[in-house]
């Protein structure tokens, strides 16, 4: 069975500093990987996704993620965070081409941005 | 519509009552998904539809939970005889095809 682990429940980062959120997955085949962001009072918004090809994926809002098959990881990064990046971030793995939207989510990482 | 719309946004109900949560997907979207998200957890898949056909209901926790999408557009998630453990946010998402799904803002359910 597939699973997703986000080891960090909570991260505090200073505005302007770099951010890295960890995600490890367990999946028997080639994974379809996603990062979503949830801001207060908002729905889940897709930041980026990986299906195949280049293992470094660019997303919206200046985020990127790198797929490392050998480490079963898909970590999210941003070089310089803004106060508006304070939110909860979820990593997810997809079941595959026959059911794109059936996702297994991690428990999330809450990001706090300090001045 | 412009986005996935869910109603009600907030619902407080007494234990034992039935509740119905509605999802209006983005116009023309073929697939519709229901998720449940408890406090401090990530969303958990419940069920999904392609058009009006329920393709997968493996995530529905028990037979008190049901969903329908009779005309292939609006969907209703119904919880019968609610229990306190049903308290959560219920999220709906839709997709046209391919690999991106769009989530609504969710419906908060509190069972007292």
Boltz contact constraints between the chains, C-beta under 6 A:
constraints:
  - contact:
      token1: [A, 43]
      token2: [B, 103]
      max_distance: 6.0
  - contact:
      token1: [A, 43]
      token2: [B, 104]
      max_distance: 6.0
  - contact:
      token1: [A, 43]
      token2: [B, 105]
      max_distance: 6.0
  - contact:
      token1: [A, 44]
      token2: [B, 103]
      max_distance: 6.0
  - contact:
      token1: [A, 90]
      token2: [B, 42]
      max_distance: 6.0
  - contact:
      token1: [A, 100]
      token2: [B, 99]
      max_distance: 6.0
  - contact:
      token1: [A, 101]
      token2: [B, 31]
      max_distance: 6.0
  - contact:
      token1: [A, 101]
      token2: [B, 33]
      max_distance: 6.0
  - contact:
      token1: [A, 101]
      token2: [B, 48]
      max_distance: 6.0
  - contact:
      token1: [A, 101]
      token2: [B, 93]
      max_distance: 6.0
  - contact:
      token1: [A, 101]
      token2: [B, 95]
      max_distance: 6.0
  - contact:
      token1: [A, 101]
      token2: [B, 101]
      max_distance: 6.0
  - contact:
      token1: [A, 102]
      token2: [B, 45]
      max_distance: 6.0
  - contact:
      token1: [A, 105]
      token2: [B, 42]
      max_distance: 6.0
  - contact:
      token1: [A, 105]
      token2: [B, 43]
      max_distance: 6.0
  - contact:
      token1: [A, 106]
      token2: [B, 42]
      max_distance: 6.0
  - contact:
      token1: [A, 107]
      token2: [B, 41]
      max_distance: 6.0
  - contact:
      token1: [A, 107]
      token2: [B, 42]
      max_distance: 6.0
  - contact:
      token1: [A, 108]
      token2: [B, 42]
      max_distance: 6.0
